[in-house]
Amino acid sequence: MHSRARRRGPRETGAGTLAGRMAALPVLLLVLVLLLARAPLLDVLRFGLFLAVGVTLPGVVLWRLIGAYRGSLVEDFAAGFAIGTAVQLIVYLASASVGLQQWSWGWAPIVLVLALLDRDVRNRIWRRVEAPLTPWTAWLLSLATSLVLFAIYRKGPERYAPAYVDPLVSDPGMAFHHALAASAKADVPIVPLWIGGEPMKFHTFFHQITAATSWATGVELTPLIYALVWLPFALAGCALVFAVTQRFTGVVWAGPLAVLVAGLGGALEPLHDVSVGGVSILAGAYLSPTQNLGLMFALLLALLAIDVLRKQAPRSRWLLLILVTLAAAGAKATVLPMAVCGFLLVFLFRRSTKAAFFGVLIALGLFVGSAIVIFGGESSGLQVKFGDLFVQLPPYESIRAGVSSDGRAQLISAAVILAAWGLAVAGVLFLRRFWRDPGGIYVAGFAIGGFAGALVTNQPLSFYRMAFPFLAVLSCVGLARLVERLDDQRSGVLVAASAVLGLVGCGFARWGAADLRGVKEPLLWTLAALLAAGLVVAVGWKVGRRGGGLPTAVFATVVASCMVGAAALPLVGLVSGQASDVVYGRPARGGPTAAQADAARWLKENSSRDDLIATNAHCIVRRGDSCDSRHFWIAALAERQVLIEGWVRTNRSSRISATTGTDPAQVPYWNKDQLAANDATFISPSVAIIERLRKLGVRWLYADNLAGEVSPELKQFVRLRHATLDATIYEIR
């Protein structure tokens, strides 16, 4: 009977048990539903085919061939997608420089043919994995990943896609990325299409990747940016968080918990109407696509760094590390400085580690190179401002209204923010001798570098959002090591119960804070709720005569309650409109009407790539003399250079903002005479004014009827080509 029962158990394969592999189906189904919900079926099919055959499969081939990896399918496919993306990026940069952008996908079939035809290569690649996931781990990972992806979808595509149909629901940052991707399809180097004559020194690799995808699939940039490309990067990021966690602990629940905490956690939210500040993957995975791409490369870089620092064979993994570091250099400016911190901390703790020394050289060398070649010495407004973090985040304004001085308000804000952030990663306190593992030191150094950048610069969230997933990994590893002290096989039940009660406690505490003023009482109520949740579970654990001492159980339950409780507000935001506005923010205004967007698209279809456009639309919001000039959507949709549309988000405007202290969105245009001459074309046209535009190379006029006065006499000097109620297109004859 016993042997028969054993034969009827789970059927093992090279990919794990059948039950474990089935856990991938809910995630794949959710991915398909989320893509189809906001993009046409044909676009989804072409995009999916390209990702599978043109990026992921050849990436897996290189991952296994060069790195000799065969860990788990989750790691292989996530790392394969990231490697494929890095190679696609480099090939696109090279092919675009010689005008062959549309053929940049050609590397993929070459790799796949080699992997199929060469016997030695085939034997090294198409082999079974060595560490398939257990069914419990696979299903927990599936659940955590699905929650994160659905939350990102609710914040992003569900609000903003389809794009450019409602002027009251718009994000100027997305139009900015759209315009840069439009430039990346044809311009080398990329230029800001919304303002003529200005260079663009920026981390633009996301835009080149998107342009390469558009060329390869034929999918327009609008559905790519607003509905499609966010998802594979976020999915790979979740899988790589899991893979990095697995490098330190094989506990069934640790990796999935790290995905949940990194994806949705990050900060306890005691206040009812104000968010402490979103720092999880959710916060930047959609509205900051460069963050999404940069985090994926940062996590894969960490995975490779852990292995090479532990001196795991083969040495060819250094090639993958260099490749990923190169791709990360222009994906997000914060990645390489933090990677330098990681390698440097390993070198300082373990001076004999040659791998750490070479890691510092590679990361630092490519960082300096990128600062010269990619960023041209520009800082994009980055300045050293210690403590600016505590003034920028929302709690400061609430606190300042109730105290007598700025200094006291900043001090209270600092205490609240650091407490909210620190308790959400309290597990790091229980890592125990992490400095003995060079891989653990690297992850800690990366996170410390990000936290330091958040404290001393005026762009704090750019650094801390990159660091937080690494803190989430360390926190979950610390919790796993703490729970191990209980020496009980059912310790996962304690973590699960603590997580549930932590979520409930934070939810009730936030609900009870609706009538409370200030931050002290809501914070105390939240801490009390978390402590109560932890004590209830710990006492129940001991009453049930489970293993370990009561103090250890209390620490474990309180830490788990805090870590998962920090995800309460994003989860409540999935079903509550008020909570959704707090955690996600309200959609911005200033986008085009459908008619305005159609007019810009008409220009794309009826103009030459080198044509220059002039427009009277500059401000998404105007109040008196104040102009929010984050106006990018004409350039984005027309995919043409505009003489003057908006003028912020350029290197010059960033310098002006940094030197004058002006709000970056409110920087005035530096050439007032040129702006006046441009606008005079639409207000008081004449032969001389039109001739001046012609000499500047302008061929098309986009007259936005909602942006200001448009003279009816304009059609006497130029040719009317396209007219709607909201916008009119003219051609200079």
N, C-alpha and C positions, 0 to 999 in steps of 0.2 A: 504493500500500500504506500509506503513512504517513497520508494523509488518511482512509482507511477505518478504520485503527486508532484515529484520533482520534475519529471518529464513534461508535465502539463503546465509548468510555470512559465514565466516570461521567456519569449524566444529571443536569444541573443543574436545580434548581427554586428557587422563592422560599424554600423552607425548607432549602436545601442539597442535597447529593447524596443519592441514594436510600440509598447505603451509610451515610451519616452519620445519616439519619433512622432507619434500622433500629436504630441503637445505643440508641434510647429503649425498644425493646421489652423487653430484659432487665430494665431498671429497672421498667418498668410491670408486668411479670409478677411480679417479686419483690415489689413493693408489694402486688399482689393476693394473693399467697401469704401474706405476713406478716399482712395484715389478716384473711384467712379462717382463718388458723391459730388465732386467739384470739377471734374474734367471729362471731356468727351471720351467715349469708349475707344475710338481709334487712336487718340493720343495716348491713352493709358496702355494700350497694347504695344504701340511702337516704343514708348518709353520703357515698359517692362522688358520687352525683348532686347533692347539695347543694354539695359542694366545687366541682364542675365548673361547674354552672349558676348557683348562688347566690352564689359567692364569686369563683372564679378568672376566669371569662369576663367578668363585669362589671368586675372589677379590671383585666383586660387592656385593656378598652375605655377606662377612665379613664387607665391608664398611657400608652396610645398617644395618646389624645385630648388630655390635658393636657400630657403630657411630650414628645409627638412622638417617642417612642422606636420604633425598628425595628432593634435591634441583632441579636439572635439569639433563636430561639424559647425556648431555655433561660432566658435573661434575662427575656424577656417573660412567660413563664408563672410563673416564680418571683416576679418583682416584681408581676405581676398578682394572684397569690394573696395576697401581703403587703398590697397596696393594698386588695384586696377585704376582707381581714380587718380592716384599720384602719377602713374605712367601716362594715362590719358592727358593729364594736365601738361606734363613735360613735352609730350609729342605735339600737343596743340600749340604750345608756345613756339616750338621749333617750326612747325608747318605754317603757322600764321606769319612768321617772319619772312617767308618766301611766297606768301599768297596762296597757300594750299590748305586753308582751314577746313574745307569741306571733306578733305581726305584724311583727317587726323585719326579717324577710327581704324585706319588700315593696319595698325600694329596688332590688333586683337586677333584677326584670323591667322596671322603668321604664328603667333604664340600657340593658338589652339591646334593648328595643323602640326606644328612641331610636337606638341604634347600627344597627339594621336598617332603620328607616323613613326617617330623615333622610339625604338623598343626600350632603350635604357631610360629615356625620359619618362616613358609611359609607366615603367615599373616603379619609378621613384615617386610618381604623382598619384596614380590611381590605386591607392592602398587604403586599407581600413584604418580608422582612427584608433588611437591608443587609449583614450580616456573618454568614452561615450558618457553622456549624462545619465544619471539615474532617473527613473520616471518621476520621482518626487521633485527633484531639482528642475527637470525639464518643464513640468507643469507649473511650478512656482515661478519660474523664469517667464513662461508664457503669460501668466497672469500679470506679473509686474510690468512687463514690456507693453502689454495691451493697455493697461491703465495709463501708462506714460504717453503712448502714442495717441490714445483717445483724448487725453487732456490737452495735448498740443494741438490736435485737430480742432477742439472746441475753441481754443484761444485764437487759432490762426485761420485755416481755410474756411471753417464754418462762418467766420465773421467777414473775411476779406475776399473770398472767392465765390463766384466769378468776380473779377476785379473791374474797376472803372465803370460801374453801372449806377452807383449811388454816391453822390458828393458828400453825404453825411457819414459815410463809412469808408474811410480811406486812411492809409498810413503813408506819410511822405517818405519814410525810410525805405519802404518797399519799392516805391517809384524810383528812388535814387538807385537802388540795386538794379532795377529793370533797365534804367538808362545806361548804367555802366556795362551791363551784359550786352545791350544793343551795340555799344561801342566796341566791345570785345569781339563781336562777330566780324568786324571789318578793319578796325584801327589797330595799328602797332606803332607805338604803345597806345594803351587806352587813354581816351580823353574825356573830360566832362562834357557831354553833348548839350547840356543845358546852358552853357556859357562858352562863348568862343574865345580862343586865344589863351586858354589856361591849361597848364599841365595837370596831370592827375597822378600824384605819388601816393599810393594807397595799397592796402592788401587786397589785390584784385583777382586772386586765384579763383575765388568762387565764381566770378563773372566769366572768366575764361572757361571754366568747367561747364557752366551753363551754356555758353556760346557753342562749345564743342558738342554738347548734347543736342542742341537745337540743329546744328548742321547735320549731325549723324541721323537724327530721327525725323527731321522735318517738322517737329512740333514747335509752335510759336513760343516766343519767350514769355508771354503773359501766362498761359496755363502752366508752363514749366516753373516759373518763379512763385506763382501764387498757389498752385495746387499740387505740384508733383515733386520737385527736387528736395523739399524739406524732409520728406518721409524716409528715403533710404539713408540719408545722413543721420537722422535721429535714431532709426532702427539700428544702424551699425554702431552708433554711440552707446546705446543701451547694451548691445551684445559685448562691446569691448569693456564697458564697466564690469560686466559679469566676468569676462576673461581675466582682467587684471585682478579682481578679487580672488578668483580661483588660483592665482599664482601664490597666494598666501594662506589660504585655508580651503579645505575640501568639504567643510560643513554644508549640509544639504541646503540650508536656508540662507546662508551668508551672501552668496552671489545674487540671488533674486532680491534679497532685502537691499543690497547695495544699489541695484537698479531702481527700486522704488524710491529709496531715499535720495539718490542722485537726481532722479527724474522729477520728483514732486516735492521733496523736502527742502531743507536748507535753513529755514528760519521759523521759529515759533511765532505765531501770529495772535497775540493777546488782544489786540485792539479790534473793535467791531467795524469801524469805518475807514481804517487806515492800515495799509500794509507796511510791515517793517522793511520789506525790500526783497523782491524775488531773486534768488540766486541759483535756482535749480536748472536742470536742462530745459524744463518747461519754459523758463523765463526768456531764453534766447534762441530756442530751436526754430522758430518761425520768423519772427520779426527781425532777427539778427542772423541771417543766413551765413555770414562770415564766421560768426561764433559757432554755428552748427558744424560747419566744415572744419574749422580750426580745432574744435574739441575732438572730433573723430581722429584727426591726425595726432593730436596730443596724447590720446589714449593708446593709439597703436604705437607711438613712439615710446610710451611708458612700458608697454608690453615687451618691445624689443630691448629696451634699456635694462629691464629686469633680467632678461635672459643673458645678455652679453655681460652684464655686471656680475652675474653668478657664474660666468665662464662656462656656459653651456655650449656644447658643440652644435653645429659647425661654425667656424669663423665667418663663413659667407653671410651670416646674419647681419654682419656689419654693413654689407651692401644694402640690405633692406632698411637698416637704420638710417644710413645716409640718404637714401631715396626719400624716406618719409620726412626726415628733417628738412630736406630741400623743399618738399611740397608744403610743409608747415610754415616755411619762412615767409611766404606771401599769402598764406591762408588767413592768418590772424597774427597781428604784430605781437601779441602778448605771449605766444607759445614759446619761442626760442629763449627769451630772457628767463622764463620760468624753468625751462629745460636746463639751462646753464646752472641755475640754482640747484637743481636736482643732482646733476653730475658733480658739481662743486662740493656739495655737502657729503657725498660719498667719498670724494677725494680727501676731504678734511678729516672725516671719521676713520677712513681706512687708507692711509697714505701709500700703502704698497700696491693699491689697486691701479694697475696700468690702464685697465678698461675705463675707469672713471676719468683718468687724465685725458685719454683720447676722446672720450665723450665730451669733456669740456672744450677741447680744441675744435671738434666738429661743430657743436652747437654754437659756440662763441664765434667761430670763423664764419659760419653761414649767417649768423645774426648780423655781424658787421658787414658782410657782403650784401645782405638784403637791405640794410640801412642805407647803403650807398646806391645799389642798383635799383631796388624796388621802391624804396621810400625817398631816395634822393636827398637824404639828410633832413627830411621834413618830419615833424613830430605829431602832425595832425592835432595840434592844440594841447598835447600832453605836457603837463607841468608838475613840478614837485610842490605839493600843497598838503602838508601833514594835517590829517584830521578833516579834510574836506568831505570825506565820506559821511561824517556825522551831521553835516549841514545839508547835504544833497538829498538824503533819503527822507521819505514822508514824515516819519515821527517828529523830526525837528520842528516843522511848522506848527504841529499840534502842541508841542511842548513850549515853544516860544510864546504862544498866545497866553500861556498861564503863568509865566515866570517873569522876574524883573530884569534879567540881564541875558545878553547873548552867551556869555561865558557859562553861566549856569545851565542854560538850555542846551548848549553843546555837550556839556558834561553829562547831563541826564540822558540826552540822545545817545551818546557813546555807550553809556551803561546799558541802556535798553537794547540797542542793536547788538552789542557784543554778547549780552546774555542770550538774546534770541538766537543768534548764530551759534554761539558756543554750545548751548544745551542741545542743539540739533545734531551736533557731532560729538557728543559727550563720550562716545565709545573710544575716542583716541586716547583717553586717559588710561586705558587698560591694555595698551598694546604689549607692554612687557618686553623689554630687551629688543626692541625693533632695530636698534643700531647694529645688531649682529648680522643682519641681512642687508647686503648692499642694495637689493631691490627695494626693500622697505624704506631705506634711507633716501633713495631717489624719489620715490613717491612723496615722502614727507618733505623733501627739499623743494619739489615742484609746488606742493601746496603752500609751504611757508613762503616761497617767493611770491606766489599770487596774493597771499594775505598781506604781505609787506607792501606790495604794489598798491593794494586797496587802501592801506593806511596812509601812504605818503604821496599819492598822486591825485590829480583832479579828475581822473577817469577810473574811479575805484571799482565799479561793477564789472568793467571789462576784465580786470585781473581776477576778482574773486569768483566770478561766474566760471572762469576757466579752471580755477583751483578747486572749486567746491566738489565736483565729482570725485576728485582724488581724496579729499577729506572724507567724503561719504564711504569710499572704499576702506580707508584706514579705520573709520569709526565702526564699520561692520566687522572688520577683522578684530578690532579690540573687543567688541561685544562677544564675538565668537570665542575668543580666548578667555573672557570673563566667565562665560557660560560653561566652558570646559571644566572650570573649577568645581562645578556642581557634580561632575562625574556621574551624570544620569543620561541614559539613552533617550529619554523623553524630554530633554531640555528644550527642544524646539516648540513643545506645547507651551512652555513658560513664555518664550519669546512671542509666540502668536497671541496668547492671551494678553500680554502686556501691550502689544501693538494695537489690538482692538480697543482695549480700555483707554489707551493713550489717545487714540482718535476720538473716542466718545468724550473723554474728559476735556480735550481741547475744544471740541465742538460745543459742549455745554458752557465752558468757560467763556468762549467767544460770544455765545448767545447771551449770557448773563452780563457781558460787558457793554451791552447796548445802551444801558442807562447810566454807565459810569463815566466820569470825567477824568481827564488826565491819563497817565500811563502807569502810575504806581499800582493802583488797585487792580486793573485788568491783568497786569503782569503777575501780581501776587496770586490772584485767583487761578490763573493758568498754572503757575508752579504748584499751587496746592492741589489742583485737580490731577496733575501728573504724579505728584508724590502719593496721593491717595490711590490712584490706579496702580502704581507700583507696589504699594504696601498690601493692597487687597490680593494681588496675584501672588506676592511673595508669601504671605500668610497662608493662602490657600495651598500653595506648593508644599509648605512644611506640614500643614494639617493633613495633606495627602501622603505624608511620610516619604516624600521624594528626597533625592540626594542633595548634599551640600549644606553649608551653614546658612542661617537666616540672613546675616549681613551680606553674604555673596548674592543670595537670591534677591535681596532688596536692591542692591546696586544694579544687578542685571535687569530687573524689571523696570526700574526707574529710567535707566539708560535707554532701553528699548522703547518705553513709552514716550520719552522725549524725541528720539530719532524719528519714529513713525508719526508721533503727534504733530510734528512740523509739517506733515503732508496734509493735515486736516483741512486747511483753508482751500487749497486747490481741489481737493476731493469734494468738499461742500460746494465749491464753485461750479461743479458739473451739474448741479441740480438747483442752485439758488442764484437768481439774477443779481441780488445785492452782493453776495459773496463773489460772484464772477466779476463784477465791476471792481471790487477791491483788489482781487488777486491779478486780474488780467488788465485792469484799466478799461476805460471806455473808448470805443473806437474814435479815432480822430476825424476831423472834418477837413475839407479842402481838396477833395478829389474832383474829377470831371463828371459832368452829366453824361448820359449815354451818347447824346448828340455831339458833345464836345470830343469825347473819345473817338467816335466814328470819324469825325473830321480829321483828327490826327492820324488815324489809320488810313484814311483816304490819301493823305500826303505820302505815307509809306508806299502805297501802291502806285502812285502817279508821279513820283519824283525820282530823280537820280540820286545815287548814294552820296555823291559829292555836293549836292545842292545845299544851300544855306537858307535857313528860315529866320524870319523876324516875327516877333509877337508882342502884343501889349499885355500879356498875362505874366505877372511876376510874383504875386503874393497869394498864398493860400488863405491867409487871414490878414486883413488890414484894419488897424484901429488908429485913426488920425494919421500921424506921420510914421507910425510903427508898421513895418512890413515883415511878415514872416515869409521869407523868400525861398522856402523849401518847395519850390514849384519845379517838378521834374517830369511830369507826366506827358507833356507834349513831346519832349525829346525821347522819352521811353517808348511811346506808341508810334511815333513817326520814324524812329530809328535814324534820325537825321540831326545834324548839327544845328543848334539854334544860336543866333547871335547873342541875345540876352533873354533867357527865360527866368530861372532863378540864379542866384550867385553864391549861395552858401554851400557847404560840404565840398569846398575846394581848399587847396593848400593856402591860398592867399587869405581867404575868409577865416580859416583857422588861426593863422598868424595874427590877423587883426583882432579876433576875439580874445586871443591869449594876451595880447599886449594892452588892450583897452579894457578888458573885463566885461565886454559886451556879451549878452546872450548870443551863442553861436547862430541861432535862428534869426536874430534881429540885426545882424551886421549890415550896415548900409553899403550900397554899391559904391565902389571906390572911384568910378569914372562917371561923375554926374552928368557931364556934357554928353557923353555917348548915350547914356540912358535917356536923357531929355530928347536927343535927336531921334532915337529909336521910337519913343512914344509919340513924338510929333507926327510921325508917319501916319498914325491912326487917328490922331486928334485933329490936326490941321495939315493935311497933305499938300504937297506942291511938287512941281517938276524938279526943283532943286533938291528937295528932301529925298525923293525917289531916286534921283540920280546918285545921291550920296550912298544910298543903300546898295545900288547896283555896283558901284565901285568897290564896295566892301565885299561883294560876291553874293549878296542876298538875291535869291530868285523868288522865294515864296513868302507870303504874308499870312500868318494865322491870326485873324482878328477874333478875339474872344469877346463876344457881346456881353458877357456877364462880368468881365474884369474891369470894365470902364467904358467911357464914351468912345464910339467908333464913328467917324465922320461919314455921312452919306456921300460926300464928294470923293471918297477914296477910289470908288470904281471908275472915276473919270481918268485916273492916272495909271491904273493897273487893270489887269484882266480878271474878271470874276470867274472862278473855276468850280467852286463848290460852296453851297450855302445851306445852312440849317438855322433853326430858331436861335441856337446858342452860339454858333461859331460860323465864320465865313472864311473861305480860302481864296486868296488872290495870287495871281502870278505876275511878276514884273516883266513887262514886255521888252 
